[in-house]
């Protein structure tokens, strides 16, 4: 049985590969501030800073992965973004995206949701 951390790393690696395939550059992985964590921080081809939440579920019996990006989780992400932007001067354009990974190694579905906040 694969552990939760291993599954999370697997999904984050897939998300990073996907984002790079559409022209993004990954700047940070698992960036932390206090109790907030941002899974991926990337920059798109328009120089927009993109904060990415990655959600993985092997099955959708209780909902699709993206439905687990709750208001509480978004508040934590916003807290992390605020701290990150304080350290990076001159950042004007940014957004929050979600990458949803569902299934297992043999049958994966990846969905990408832009500008969720």
Secondary structure as UniProt FT lines:
FT   HELIX           4..21
FT   TURN            22..23
FT   STRAND          25..33
FT   TURN            34..35
FT   STRAND          36..43
FT   TURN            45..46
FT   STRAND          49..57
FT   TURN            61..62
FT   HELIX           65..68
FT   HELIX           71..87
FT   TURN            89..90
FT   STRAND          94..104
FT   TURN            105..106
FT   STRAND          107..113
//
